């Protein structure tokens, strides 16, 4: 194992419950009607809304002493410590640092005390990987691979690597450390082909060609975005934001992501239904969806990066029938998305490379 690989972990809402715990305390103390919910927390700063009362709890000694460990946190850190050297990177007032350090050493004895790093200047921390739920910390990070843990208050973030849970982060760690490479073996079930690439890289054309060849079926994702002119209704399950939220809260999706203010989600039962026919299931996802597929289907999942020159990608985005703001966001995220090639199993250079799928 590459123990020289260094991984930094944020603490609040990564290992210890912070916002959810504060919401519960605030409901008890203030008797809010209706009760405050975690979904109302949209940022870490003041917003002029009732969630501002939460900021006071973060400064209290009793709060830091009693924050509950998140389910699975101990097991997660233990597994991660087998793969790399783990550091805790946590921001809190100086008067609370001793309490936080004592709790971390008690809960996670597998991580040495000297690996606890405290301070608000997280952009100065240079790790191989950093897992954080603060979008501002991810955007400013100097770590090689900053990873966002998806929470209600960072759903606006696009163009960054993100995960939904511990398992997905461990899977991404294995991908980076070359322990989760795709291996095709003859089996009765088909493969899960995940096409990963920037907007305009040709994912849809490749997917249609694979389906036309008869060996694959398209696994339809659910999305809140509007249907494009001329786009087939079968391309996605088009749903309202309210319908999407209901499905997500009911645990129907095994992976979700946000892109240009639109939500996307996939159901594992849809993919398994295709695999049971013996055909491949093919779908277009971002790298976050690809990581989720690796977690769910292990080496049966093939991540294929769809490559296209950057200037052609920009031209394709500019020609898109979508709002100007969305075009700008897609262009700004290109450099990050192009980097995702290194996390994929193969690279596809357009339709001429379809033979790589076998």
BELBEL-V213482 format. One record per residue. PHI is phi as a letter, one per 30 degrees, with the letter a starting at -180 (999 if undefined). PSI is psi in radians with two decimals (999 if undefined). OMEGA is omega in radians with two decimals (none if undefined). Layout:
phi=PHI psi=PSI omega=OMEGA
phi=PHI psi=PSI omega=OMEGA
This chain:
phi=999 psi=2.57 omega=-3.09
phi=d psi=1.35 omega=-3.07
phi=d psi=-0.21 omega=3.08
phi=d psi=-0.17 omega=3.08
phi=d psi=2.20 omega=-3.03
phi=c psi=2.23 omega=-3.11
phi=b psi=2.18 omega=3.10
phi=c psi=2.37 omega=3.12
phi=c psi=2.18 omega=2.92
phi=d psi=2.86 omega=-3.07
phi=c psi=-0.97 omega=-3.11
phi=d psi=2.17 omega=-3.13
phi=i psi=0.17 omega=2.94
phi=c psi=-0.81 omega=3.13
phi=c psi=-0.71 omega=3.09
phi=c psi=2.46 omega=3.05
phi=d psi=2.23 omega=-3.14
phi=b psi=-1.24 omega=-3.09
phi=d psi=-0.74 omega=-3.14
phi=d psi=-0.71 omega=3.11
phi=d psi=-0.74 omega=3.14
phi=d psi=-0.68 omega=3.11
phi=d psi=-0.75 omega=3.13
phi=d psi=-0.75 omega=3.13
phi=d psi=-0.69 omega=-3.12
phi=d psi=-0.70 omega=3.11
phi=d psi=-0.66 omega=3.14
phi=d psi=-0.72 omega=-3.06
phi=d psi=-0.68 omega=-3.03
phi=c psi=-0.23 omega=3.13
phi=h psi=0.78 omega=-3.10
phi=e psi=2.41 omega=3.05
phi=b psi=2.04 omega=-0.11
phi=d psi=2.85 omega=-3.13
phi=e psi=2.51 omega=3.05
phi=d psi=2.51 omega=3.12
phi=b psi=2.80 omega=3.13
phi=d psi=-0.53 omega=-3.13
phi=d psi=-0.35 omega=3.14
phi=d psi=-0.33 omega=-3.11
phi=d psi=1.89 omega=-3.06
phi=c psi=-0.09 omega=3.11
phi=a psi=2.97 omega=3.13
phi=c psi=-0.26 omega=-3.10
phi=c psi=-3.04 omega=3.12
phi=d psi=2.46 omega=-3.11
phi=b psi=-0.12 omega=-3.08
phi=i psi=0.13 omega=3.13
phi=c psi=3.08 omega=-3.06
phi=d psi=-0.30 omega=3.10
phi=d psi=-0.21 omega=3.12
phi=d psi=-0.40 omega=-3.14
phi=d psi=-0.35 omega=-3.12
phi=d psi=-0.51 omega=-3.08
phi=e psi=-0.53 omega=-3.13
phi=d psi=-0.62 omega=-3.10
phi=d psi=-0.61 omega=-3.09
phi=d psi=-0.29 omega=-3.11
phi=c psi=-0.09 omega=-3.04
phi=d psi=2.38 omega=3.12
phi=d psi=-0.75 omega=-3.11
phi=d psi=-0.59 omega=3.13
phi=d psi=-0.86 omega=-3.11
phi=d psi=-0.59 omega=3.13
phi=d psi=-0.55 omega=-2.97
phi=c psi=0.09 omega=3.11
phi=e psi=2.21 omega=3.14
phi=d psi=2.54 omega=2.99
phi=d psi=2.45 omega=3.07
phi=d psi=2.55 omega=3.14
phi=e psi=2.27 omega=3.09
phi=i psi=0.00 omega=-3.07
phi=d psi=-0.77 omega=-3.13
phi=d psi=-0.80 omega=-3.13
phi=d psi=-0.67 omega=3.13
phi=d psi=-0.87 omega=-3.13
phi=d psi=-0.64 omega=3.11
phi=d psi=-0.79 omega=3.12
phi=d psi=-0.71 omega=-3.12
phi=d psi=-0.61 omega=-3.14
phi=d psi=-0.39 omega=3.07
phi=d psi=-0.41 omega=-3.06
phi=c psi=-0.56 omega=-2.99
phi=a psi=3.06 omega=3.04
phi=d psi=2.18 omega=-3.04
phi=c psi=2.41 omega=3.07
phi=b psi=2.55 omega=3.01
phi=c psi=2.19 omega=-3.12
phi=c psi=1.82 omega=-2.96
phi=b psi=2.45 omega=-3.12
phi=c psi=2.14 omega=3.09
phi=a psi=2.82 omega=-3.09
phi=d psi=2.58 omega=-3.12
phi=e psi=-0.64 omega=-3.09
phi=d psi=-0.30 omega=-3.10
phi=c psi=-0.03 omega=-3.04
phi=d psi=-0.70 omega=-3.13
phi=d psi=-0.72 omega=3.12
phi=d psi=-0.80 omega=-3.13
phi=d psi=-0.77 omega=-3.13
phi=d psi=-0.77 omega=-3.13
phi=d psi=-0.73 omega=-3.14
phi=d psi=-0.69 omega=3.14
phi=d psi=-0.76 omega=-3.12
phi=d psi=-0.58 omega=3.12
phi=d psi=-0.74 omega=-3.07
phi=d psi=-0.53 omega=-3.03
phi=b psi=1.24 omega=-3.10
phi=d psi=-0.26 omega=3.13
phi=d psi=-0.21 omega=3.11
phi=c psi=2.10 omega=-3.10
phi=d psi=2.60 omega=-3.10
phi=e psi=-0.56 omega=-3.13
phi=d psi=-0.15 omega=3.11
phi=c psi=0.25 omega=3.06
phi=c psi=2.06 omega=-3.10
phi=c psi=2.15 omega=-3.06
phi=b psi=2.48 omega=3.10
phi=k psi=2.80 omega=-3.10
phi=d psi=-0.21 omega=-3.09
phi=d psi=1.14 omega=-3.09
phi=d psi=-0.35 omega=3.13
phi=d psi=-0.26 omega=3.12
phi=d psi=-0.17 omega=-3.11
phi=d psi=2.10 omega=-3.08
phi=c psi=1.77 omega=-3.13
phi=c psi=2.99 omega=2.98
phi=d psi=-0.68 omega=3.08
phi=b psi=2.59 omega=3.04
phi=b psi=2.25 omega=3.07
phi=c psi=2.12 omega=-3.06
phi=b psi=2.65 omega=3.09
phi=c psi=-0.06 omega=3.13
phi=d psi=2.00 omega=-3.12
phi=e psi=-0.63 omega=3.14
phi=d psi=-0.61 omega=3.12
phi=d psi=-0.65 omega=3.12
phi=d psi=-0.77 omega=-3.10
phi=d psi=-0.62 omega=-3.07
phi=c psi=-0.03 omega=-3.01
phi=d psi=2.47 omega=3.04
phi=c psi=0.08 omega=3.09
phi=d psi=2.70 omega=-3.08
phi=d psi=-0.74 omega=-3.11
phi=b psi=1.48 omega=3.04
phi=d psi=2.31 omega=-3.07
phi=b psi=2.29 omega=-3.11
phi=c psi=2.24 omega=2.98
phi=d psi=2.06 omega=-3.04
phi=d psi=2.25 omega=3.09
phi=b psi=2.85 omega=-3.14
phi=e psi=-0.59 omega=-3.05
phi=d psi=0.00 omega=3.09
phi=b psi=0.33 omega=-3.10
phi=d psi=-0.33 omega=3.13
phi=d psi=-0.24 omega=-3.07
phi=d psi=2.26 omega=3.07
phi=b psi=2.84 omega=3.06
phi=i psi=0.19 omega=3.12
phi=b psi=2.77 omega=3.07
phi=d psi=2.26 omega=-3.13
phi=b psi=2.73 omega=3.10
phi=b psi=2.83 omega=-3.11
phi=c psi=-0.27 omega=-3.06
phi=a psi=3.08 omega=-3.13
phi=d psi=-0.73 omega=-3.08
phi=e psi=-0.71 omega=-3.14
phi=d psi=-0.62 omega=3.11
phi=d psi=-0.71 omega=3.08
phi=d psi=-0.69 omega=3.10
phi=d psi=-0.77 omega=3.13
phi=d psi=-0.66 omega=3.07
phi=e psi=-0.77 omega=3.13
phi=d psi=-0.66 omega=3.10
phi=d psi=-0.80 omega=3.13
phi=d psi=-0.57 omega=-3.10
phi=c psi=0.27 omega=3.04
phi=h psi=0.65 omega=3.13
phi=c psi=-0.04 omega=-3.07
phi=b psi=0.59 omega=-3.12
phi=d psi=2.57 omega=3.14
phi=d psi=2.40 omega=3.04
phi=b psi=2.01 omega=-3.13
phi=d psi=2.21 omega=3.08
phi=b psi=2.59 omega=3.10
phi=d psi=2.23 omega=3.13
phi=a psi=2.87 omega=-3.12
phi=d psi=-0.64 omega=-3.14
phi=d psi=2.81 omega=3.10
phi=d psi=-3.00 omega=3.10
phi=c psi=2.88 omega=2.97
phi=c psi=1.87 omega=-3.12
phi=c psi=2.00 omega=3.14
phi=c psi=2.01 omega=3.11
phi=d psi=2.05 omega=-3.09
phi=c psi=2.26 omega=3.12
phi=l psi=2.85 omega=-3.12
phi=d psi=2.88 omega=3.04
phi=e psi=2.26 omega=3.13
phi=i psi=0.13 omega=-3.09
phi=d psi=-0.06 omega=3.06
phi=j psi=0.31 omega=-3.12
phi=d psi=-0.76 omega=-3.09
phi=d psi=-0.76 omega=-3.14
phi=d psi=-0.75 omega=3.13
phi=d psi=-0.73 omega=3.13
phi=d psi=-0.80 omega=3.14
phi=d psi=-0.64 omega=3.14
phi=d psi=-0.67 omega=3.11
phi=d psi=-0.70 omega=3.11
phi=d psi=-0.72 omega=-3.13
phi=d psi=-0.57 omega=-3.14
phi=d psi=-0.23 omega=3.04
phi=i psi=-0.09 omega=-3.12
phi=c psi=-0.21 omega=-3.06
phi=b psi=2.70 omega=3.03
phi=b psi=2.50 omega=-3.12
phi=d psi=2.22 omega=3.05
phi=d psi=1.94 omega=-3.05
phi=d psi=2.25 omega=3.04
phi=c psi=2.90 omega=3.07
phi=c psi=2.43 omega=-3.13
phi=b psi=2.66 omega=3.08
phi=c psi=-0.08 omega=-3.12
phi=d psi=2.73 omega=-3.14
phi=d psi=2.68 omega=3.14
phi=d psi=2.37 omega=3.14
phi=d psi=2.77 omega=3.09
phi=d psi=2.19 omega=3.12
phi=i psi=-0.04 omega=-3.12
phi=d psi=2.35 omega=3.14
phi=d psi=2.54 omega=3.13
phi=d psi=-0.43 omega=-3.11
phi=d psi=-0.11 omega=-3.10
phi=d psi=-0.73 omega=3.13
phi=b psi=2.91 omega=2.85
phi=d psi=1.83 omega=-3.11
phi=d psi=2.08 omega=-3.09
phi=b psi=2.85 omega=3.09
phi=d psi=2.78 omega=3.07
phi=e psi=-0.62 omega=3.14
phi=d psi=-0.73 omega=3.11
phi=d psi=-0.72 omega=3.13
phi=d psi=-0.81 omega=-3.14
phi=d psi=-0.70 omega=3.13
phi=d psi=-0.76 omega=3.13
phi=d psi=-0.71 omega=-3.12
phi=d psi=-0.79 omega=-3.13
phi=d psi=-0.43 omega=3.10
phi=d psi=0.01 omega=3.11
phi=i psi=0.43 omega=-3.10
phi=d psi=-0.49 omega=-3.09
phi=c psi=2.45 omega=3.02
phi=c psi=-0.24 omega=3.02
phi=a psi=2.46 omega=3.06
phi=b psi=2.70 omega=3.06
phi=a psi=2.83 omega=3.08
phi=c psi=2.38 omega=3.12
phi=b psi=2.17 omega=3.13
phi=h psi=0.78 omega=3.09
phi=i psi=0.14 omega=3.05
phi=c psi=2.61 omega=-3.14
phi=c psi=2.53 omega=3.10
phi=b psi=2.49 omega=3.13
phi=a psi=2.66 omega=3.14
phi=b psi=2.56 omega=3.11
phi=c psi=2.29 omega=-3.08
phi=d psi=-0.52 omega=-3.13
phi=d psi=-0.54 omega=3.11
phi=d psi=-0.72 omega=-3.13
phi=d psi=-0.76 omega=3.14
phi=d psi=-0.58 omega=3.09
phi=d psi=-0.65 omega=3.08
phi=d psi=-0.78 omega=-3.10
phi=d psi=-0.56 omega=3.13
phi=d psi=-0.32 omega=3.08
phi=d psi=-0.17 omega=-3.11
phi=j psi=-0.04 omega=3.14
phi=c psi=2.89 omega=3.06
phi=d psi=2.55 omega=2.99
phi=c psi=2.17 omega=-3.12
phi=c psi=2.43 omega=-3.13
phi=a psi=2.69 omega=3.08
phi=c psi=2.21 omega=-3.11
phi=b psi=2.91 omega=2.94
phi=d psi=3.11 omega=-3.07
phi=d psi=-0.49 omega=3.12
phi=d psi=-0.73 omega=3.06
phi=d psi=-0.64 omega=3.10
phi=d psi=-0.70 omega=3.10
phi=d psi=-0.73 omega=3.13
phi=d psi=-0.68 omega=3.11
phi=d psi=-0.69 omega=3.09
phi=d psi=-0.70 omega=3.13
phi=d psi=-0.72 omega=-3.05
phi=d psi=-0.66 omega=-3.01
phi=c psi=0.06 omega=3.08
phi=h psi=-2.28 omega=-3.05
phi=d psi=0.06 omega=3.02
phi=d psi=-0.23 omega=-3.13
phi=c psi=2.30 omega=3.12
phi=c psi=2.07 omega=3.08
phi=c psi=2.03 omega=-3.10
phi=c psi=2.06 omega=3.13
phi=d psi=2.23 omega=3.14
phi=c psi=1.95 omega=-3.02
phi=c psi=2.49 omega=3.04
phi=a psi=2.46 omega=-3.14
phi=e psi=2.51 omega=-3.03
phi=e psi=-0.72 omega=-3.11
phi=d psi=-0.57 omega=3.09
phi=d psi=-0.60 omega=3.09
phi=d psi=-0.78 omega=3.13
phi=d psi=-0.75 omega=3.13
phi=d psi=-0.72 omega=-3.14
phi=d psi=-0.67 omega=3.12
phi=d psi=-0.75 omega=-3.13
phi=d psi=-0.50 omega=-3.14
phi=d psi=-0.13 omega=-3.09
phi=d psi=2.57 omega=3.05
phi=d psi=1.37 omega=-3.13
phi=a psi=2.84 omega=-3.11
phi=e psi=2.65 omega=-3.13
phi=e psi=-0.72 omega=-3.13
phi=e psi=-0.70 omega=3.13
phi=d psi=-0.69 omega=3.10
phi=d psi=-0.76 omega=3.14
phi=d psi=-0.79 omega=-3.14
phi=d psi=-0.68 omega=-3.14
phi=d psi=-0.70 omega=3.12
phi=d psi=-0.73 omega=-3.13
phi=d psi=-0.46 omega=-3.11
phi=d psi=-0.01 omega=-3.05
phi=e psi=-0.80 omega=-3.08
phi=d psi=-0.71 omega=3.11
phi=d psi=-0.76 omega=-3.09
phi=d psi=-0.60 omega=3.11
phi=d psi=-0.51 omega=3.13
phi=d psi=-0.36 omega=-3.09
phi=d psi=-0.21 omega=3.12
phi=e psi=-0.62 omega=-3.07
phi=d psi=-0.25 omega=3.14
phi=c psi=-0.10 omega=-3.05
phi=c psi=2.83 omega=-3.10
phi=d psi=-0.68 omega=3.14
phi=b psi=2.85 omega=3.05
phi=c psi=2.33 omega=-3.13
phi=c psi=2.15 omega=3.12
phi=c psi=1.20 omega=3.10
phi=i psi=-2.99 omega=-3.05
phi=d psi=-0.42 omega=-3.12
phi=d psi=-0.27 omega=-3.08
phi=c psi=0.24 omega=-3.06
phi=d psi=-0.39 omega=-3.14
phi=d psi=-0.32 omega=3.13
phi=d psi=-0.31 omega=3.10
phi=d psi=-0.09 omega=3.10
phi=i psi=999 omega=none
